[in-house]
Protein backbone atom coordinates (compact mmCIF):
# COMPACT_ATOMS: atom_id res chain seq x y z
CA UNK A 1 0.00 0.00 0.00
CA UNK A 2 1.43 3.36 -1.01
CA UNK A 3 1.14 6.55 1.01
CA UNK A 4 0.19 9.77 -0.74
CA UNK A 5 2.59 12.48 0.38
CA UNK A 6 1.52 15.29 -1.89
CA UNK A 7 2.13 18.80 -0.53
CA UNK A 8 -1.56 19.68 -0.77
CA UNK A 9 -2.53 17.00 1.76
CA UNK A 10 0.33 17.87 4.10
CA UNK A 11 -0.80 21.49 4.08
CA UNK A 12 -4.39 20.45 4.84
CA UNK A 13 -3.35 18.30 7.76
CA UNK A 14 -1.07 20.96 9.25
CA UNK A 15 -2.58 22.73 12.25
CA UNK A 16 -3.81 26.25 11.73
CA UNK A 17 -1.51 29.00 12.84
CA UNK A 18 -2.49 30.28 16.26
CA UNK A 19 -3.54 33.89 16.58
CA UNK A 20 -0.60 35.97 17.83
CA UNK A 21 -1.07 37.23 21.37
CA UNK A 22 -1.58 40.95 21.67
CA UNK A 23 0.97 42.98 23.57
CA UNK A 24 0.07 44.82 26.77
CA UNK A 25 -0.09 48.17 25.00
CA UNK A 26 -2.32 46.76 22.26
CA UNK A 27 -4.71 45.33 24.86
CA UNK A 28 -4.88 48.68 26.65
CA UNK A 29 -5.55 50.57 23.42
CA UNK A 30 -8.20 48.04 22.43
CA UNK A 31 -9.84 48.34 25.82
CA UNK A 32 -10.08 52.12 25.51
CA UNK A 33 -11.55 51.77 22.03
CA UNK A 34 -14.36 49.67 23.49
CA UNK A 35 -15.26 52.23 26.13
CA UNK A 36 -18.85 53.47 25.87
CA UNK A 37 -17.79 57.09 26.05
CA UNK A 38 -21.15 58.84 25.88
CA UNK A 39 -22.69 56.82 28.68
CA UNK A 40 -19.54 56.84 30.82
CA UNK A 41 -18.97 60.59 30.54
CA UNK A 42 -22.62 61.35 31.27
CA UNK A 43 -22.48 59.28 34.46
CA UNK A 44 -19.14 60.94 35.32
CA UNK A 45 -20.74 64.39 34.97
CA UNK A 46 -23.66 63.43 37.21
CA UNK A 47 -21.24 61.91 39.71
CA UNK A 48 -19.14 65.08 39.76
CA UNK A 49 -22.18 67.29 40.32
CA UNK A 50 -23.42 65.08 43.16
CA UNK A 51 -19.95 64.87 44.66
CA UNK A 52 -19.42 68.62 44.60
CA UNK A 53 -22.90 69.31 45.98
CA UNK A 54 -22.09 67.20 49.04
CA UNK A 55 -18.42 68.17 49.20
CA UNK A 56 -19.23 71.88 49.31
CA UNK A 57 -21.94 71.35 51.93
CA UNK A 58 -21.79 70.76 55.67
CA UNK A 59 -19.46 68.32 57.40
CA UNK A 60 -22.22 65.70 57.55
CA UNK A 61 -22.79 65.96 53.80
CA UNK A 62 -19.04 65.69 53.20
CA UNK A 63 -19.10 62.30 54.93
CA UNK A 64 -21.95 61.15 52.69
CA UNK A 65 -20.03 62.33 49.62
CA UNK A 66 -17.94 59.15 49.71
CA UNK A 67 -21.00 57.12 48.70
CA UNK A 68 -21.39 58.96 45.39
CA UNK A 69 -18.36 57.56 43.47
CA UNK A 70 -19.06 54.00 44.61
CA UNK A 71 -22.73 54.22 43.58
CA UNK A 72 -21.74 55.69 40.21
CA UNK A 73 -19.35 52.80 39.64
CA UNK A 74 -21.98 50.23 40.62
CA UNK A 75 -24.46 51.82 38.24
CA UNK A 76 -22.01 51.93 35.33
CA UNK A 77 -20.87 48.34 35.93
CA UNK A 78 -24.44 47.09 35.44
CA UNK A 79 -24.80 48.91 32.13
CA UNK A 80 -21.57 47.98 30.30
CA UNK A 81 -20.74 44.49 29.02
CA UNK A 82 -16.99 44.37 29.68
CA UNK A 83 -13.69 46.25 30.17
CA UNK A 84 -14.96 47.27 33.60
CA UNK A 85 -11.62 48.47 34.95
CA UNK A 86 -11.11 50.75 31.95
CA UNK A 87 -14.65 52.09 32.22
CA UNK A 88 -14.17 52.64 35.95
CA UNK A 89 -10.91 54.51 35.48
CA UNK A 90 -12.41 56.69 32.74
CA UNK A 91 -15.39 57.35 35.00
CA UNK A 92 -13.17 58.34 37.90
CA UNK A 93 -10.71 60.53 35.98
CA UNK A 94 -13.46 62.24 34.00
CA UNK A 95 -15.48 62.77 37.16
CA UNK A 96 -12.46 64.30 38.89
CA UNK A 97 -11.92 66.86 36.13
CA UNK A 98 -15.65 67.58 35.79
CA UNK A 99 -15.69 68.25 39.53
CA UNK A 100 -12.64 70.46 39.22
CA UNK A 101 -14.47 72.59 36.66
CA UNK A 102 -17.46 72.82 39.00
CA UNK A 103 -15.22 73.91 41.89
CA UNK A 104 -13.46 76.50 39.70
CA UNK A 105 -16.80 77.97 38.63
CA UNK A 106 -18.10 77.94 42.19
CA UNK A 107 -14.89 79.45 43.55
CA UNK A 108 -14.91 82.15 40.88
CA UNK A 109 -18.47 83.09 41.78
CA UNK A 110 -17.45 83.13 45.43
CA UNK A 111 -14.56 85.50 44.85
CA UNK A 112 -16.85 87.73 42.78
CA UNK A 113 -19.28 87.87 45.69
CA UNK A 114 -22.18 86.07 44.01
CA UNK A 115 -22.03 83.08 46.39
CA UNK A 116 -20.44 82.46 49.76
CA UNK A 117 -17.50 80.08 49.77
CA UNK A 118 -18.08 77.10 52.06
CA UNK A 119 -16.65 76.61 55.52
CA UNK A 120 -14.43 73.56 55.29
CA UNK A 121 -12.38 71.78 57.91
CA UNK A 122 -8.91 72.18 56.45
CA UNK A 123 -7.19 71.15 59.67
CA UNK A 124 -8.51 67.84 61.02
CA UNK A 125 -8.20 69.11 64.60
CA UNK A 126 -9.61 72.57 63.94
CA UNK A 127 -13.02 74.05 63.34
CA UNK A 128 -14.51 74.56 59.86
CA UNK A 129 -13.53 77.96 58.49
CA UNK A 130 -14.45 79.85 55.36
CA UNK A 131 -11.83 79.08 52.73
CA UNK A 132 -10.24 81.01 49.94
CA UNK A 133 -10.21 79.97 46.32
CA UNK A 134 -6.72 78.47 46.64
CA UNK A 135 -7.64 76.53 49.77
CA UNK A 136 -10.80 75.27 48.12
CA UNK A 137 -8.86 73.94 45.14
CA UNK A 138 -6.21 72.40 47.36
CA UNK A 139 -8.82 70.71 49.54
CA UNK A 140 -10.70 69.41 46.49
CA UNK A 141 -7.55 68.08 44.77
CA UNK A 142 -6.10 66.32 47.82
CA UNK A 143 -9.40 64.86 49.00
CA UNK A 144 -11.08 64.05 45.69
CA UNK A 145 -8.18 62.38 43.92
CA UNK A 146 -8.27 59.53 46.46
CA UNK A 147 -12.05 59.13 46.25
CA UNK A 148 -13.13 60.00 42.72
CA UNK A 149 -10.59 57.80 40.90
CA UNK A 150 -10.21 54.45 42.75
CA UNK A 151 -13.74 54.15 44.19
CA UNK A 152 -15.61 54.33 40.84
CA UNK A 153 -13.19 51.80 39.35
CA UNK A 154 -13.75 49.46 42.29
CA UNK A 155 -17.53 49.81 42.06
CA UNK A 156 -17.55 49.29 38.30
CA UNK A 157 -15.43 46.13 38.44
CA UNK A 158 -17.41 44.57 41.29
CA UNK A 159 -20.78 45.42 39.77
CA UNK A 160 -19.72 44.35 36.27
CA UNK A 161 -18.52 40.95 37.43
CA UNK A 162 -21.64 40.38 39.49
CA UNK A 163 -23.84 41.38 36.56
CA UNK A 164 -21.91 39.04 34.26
CA UNK A 165 -22.47 36.15 36.65
CA UNK A 166 -26.17 36.99 36.80
CA UNK A 167 -26.41 37.09 33.00
CA UNK A 168 -24.62 33.74 32.71
CA UNK A 169 -26.95 32.23 35.30
CA UNK A 170 -30.01 33.60 33.52
CA UNK A 171 -28.72 32.23 30.21
CA UNK A 172 -28.15 28.79 31.73
CA UNK A 173 -31.64 28.80 33.24
CA UNK A 174 -33.11 29.87 29.89
CA UNK A 175 -31.24 27.09 28.08
CA UNK A 176 -32.57 24.55 30.60
CA UNK A 177 -36.10 25.87 30.19
CA UNK A 178 -36.51 27.04 33.79
CA UNK A 179 -35.19 26.56 37.29
CA UNK A 180 -35.83 24.01 39.98
CA UNK A 181 -37.85 25.14 42.98
CA UNK A 182 -37.63 24.14 46.60
CA UNK A 183 -40.51 21.81 47.50
CA UNK A 184 -42.60 22.15 50.59
CA UNK A 185 -42.69 19.55 53.34
CA UNK A 186 -43.89 16.20 51.96
CA UNK A 187 -45.57 14.22 54.74
CA UNK A 188 -48.26 12.44 52.75
CA UNK A 189 -48.86 11.16 49.24
CA UNK A 190 -51.21 14.09 48.65
CA UNK A 191 -48.37 16.49 49.49
CA UNK A 192 -46.23 14.77 46.88
CA UNK A 193 -48.96 14.93 44.26
CA UNK A 194 -49.44 18.63 44.97
CA UNK A 195 -45.85 19.48 43.91
CA UNK A 196 -45.29 21.37 40.68
CA UNK A 197 -42.83 19.96 38.14
CA UNK A 198 -39.94 22.23 39.28
CA UNK A 199 -40.66 21.30 42.91
CA UNK A 200 -40.86 17.60 42.06
CA UNK A 201 -37.48 17.95 40.35
CA UNK A 202 -35.86 19.23 43.56
CA UNK A 203 -37.60 16.55 45.60
CA UNK A 204 -36.37 13.71 43.37
CA UNK A 205 -32.92 15.24 43.05
CA UNK A 206 -32.43 15.38 46.82
CA UNK A 207 -33.90 11.89 47.27
CA UNK A 208 -31.67 10.20 44.71
CA UNK A 209 -28.58 12.02 45.93
CA UNK A 210 -29.17 10.34 49.27
CA UNK A 211 -29.35 7.02 47.40
CA UNK A 212 -25.86 7.51 45.95
CA UNK A 213 -26.66 9.15 42.60
CA UNK A 214 -24.51 12.03 41.36
CA UNK A 215 -26.30 14.95 39.71
CA UNK A 216 -24.84 16.43 36.50
CA UNK A 217 -27.52 18.53 34.80
CA UNK A 218 -31.23 19.07 34.23
CA UNK A 219 -33.48 20.30 31.43
CA UNK A 220 -37.18 20.93 30.91
CA UNK A 221 -38.42 19.27 27.70
CA UNK A 222 -41.55 18.95 25.58
CA UNK A 223 -42.75 22.47 26.33
CA UNK A 224 -42.26 22.02 30.09
CA UNK A 225 -44.30 18.79 30.21
CA UNK A 226 -41.27 16.79 31.28
CA UNK A 227 -38.17 17.43 33.36
CA UNK A 228 -35.01 15.40 32.72
CA UNK A 229 -32.41 14.93 35.45
CA UNK A 230 -29.03 13.68 34.25
CA UNK A 231 -27.46 11.57 36.98
CA UNK A 232 -24.70 9.00 37.37
CA UNK A 233 -24.79 5.91 39.56
CA UNK A 234 -21.74 3.67 40.00
CA UNK A 235 -20.17 5.14 36.88
CA UNK A 236 -23.21 4.63 34.63
CA UNK A 237 -25.28 7.49 33.23
CA UNK A 238 -29.03 7.69 33.85
CA UNK A 239 -31.82 9.91 32.57
CA UNK A 240 -34.58 10.48 35.11
CA UNK A 241 -37.65 11.77 33.28
CA UNK A 242 -40.18 13.43 35.58
CA UNK A 243 -43.78 14.34 34.90
CA UNK A 244 -46.80 15.50 36.90
CA UNK A 245 -49.40 14.59 34.29
CA UNK A 246 -52.62 13.11 35.65
CA UNK A 247 -52.01 9.90 33.71
CA UNK A 248 -48.61 9.11 32.23
CA UNK A 249 -49.05 7.58 28.78
CA UNK A 250 -46.69 5.46 26.64
CA UNK A 251 -45.61 8.52 24.66
CA UNK A 252 -43.52 9.66 27.63
CA UNK A 253 -41.60 6.37 27.55
CA UNK A 254 -41.15 6.43 23.78
CA UNK A 255 -39.72 9.96 23.81
CA UNK A 256 -37.33 8.95 26.62
CA UNK A 257 -36.17 5.92 24.63
CA UNK A 258 -35.42 8.14 21.62
CA UNK A 259 -33.43 10.57 23.76
CA UNK A 260 -31.51 7.72 25.38
CA UNK A 261 -30.54 6.36 21.95
CA UNK A 262 -29.55 9.79 20.69
CA UNK A 263 -27.32 10.38 23.70
CA UNK A 264 -26.05 6.78 23.97
CA UNK A 265 -27.40 6.35 27.51
CA UNK A 266 -28.56 2.85 28.47
CA UNK A 267 -30.44 3.45 31.72
CA UNK A 268 -33.59 5.48 32.27
CA UNK A 269 -36.28 6.08 34.85
CA UNK A 270 -39.72 7.61 34.44
CA UNK A 271 -40.97 9.10 37.69
CA UNK A 272 -44.32 10.69 38.38
CA UNK A 273 -46.18 11.92 41.41
CA UNK A 274 -49.39 10.49 39.91
CA UNK A 275 -50.03 7.22 38.02
CA UNK A 276 -49.26 5.41 34.77
CA UNK A 277 -51.91 4.22 32.34
CA UNK A 278 -52.15 0.42 31.86
CA UNK A 279 -50.61 0.78 28.38
CA UNK A 280 -47.65 2.68 29.84
CA UNK A 281 -47.16 0.02 32.53
CA UNK A 282 -47.18 -2.72 29.88
CA UNK A 283 -44.71 -0.77 27.71
CA UNK A 284 -42.46 -0.29 30.72
CA UNK A 285 -42.44 -4.02 31.54
CA UNK A 286 -41.27 -4.73 27.99
CA UNK A 287 -38.24 -2.46 28.47
CA UNK A 288 -35.54 -3.92 30.68
CA UNK A 289 -33.47 -0.73 30.73
CA UNK A 290 -36.31 1.55 31.90
CA UNK A 291 -37.91 1.64 35.34
CA UNK A 292 -41.32 3.18 36.02
CA UNK A 293 -41.94 4.75 39.43
CA UNK A 294 -45.39 6.08 40.22
CA UNK A 295 -46.35 8.48 42.99
CA UNK A 296 -47.06 5.82 45.62
CA UNK A 297 -43.75 4.05 44.96
CA UNK A 298 -41.84 7.34 44.98
CA UNK A 299 -43.42 8.28 48.31
CA UNK A 300 -42.54 4.85 49.77
CA UNK A 301 -38.93 5.30 48.63
CA UNK A 302 -38.73 8.67 50.34
CA UNK A 303 -40.09 7.16 53.57
CA UNK A 304 -37.70 4.21 53.58
Secondary structure, 3 states (H helix, E strand, C coil): CCCCCCHHHHHHHCCCCCCCCCCHHHHHHHHHHCCCHHHHHHHHHHHHHHHHHHHCCCHHHHHHHHHHHHHHHHHHHHHCCCCHHHHHHHHHHHHHHHHHHHHHHHHHHHHCCCCCCCEECCCCCCCCEECCHHHHHHHHHHHHCCCCCHHHHHHHHHHHHHHHHHHHHHHHHHHHCCCCCCCCCCCCHHHHHCCCHHHHHHHHHHHHHHCCCEEEEEEEECCCCEEEEEEEECCEEEEEEEECCCEECHHHHHHHHHHHHHHCCCEEEEEECCEECHHHHHHHHCCCCEEEECHHHHHHHHHC
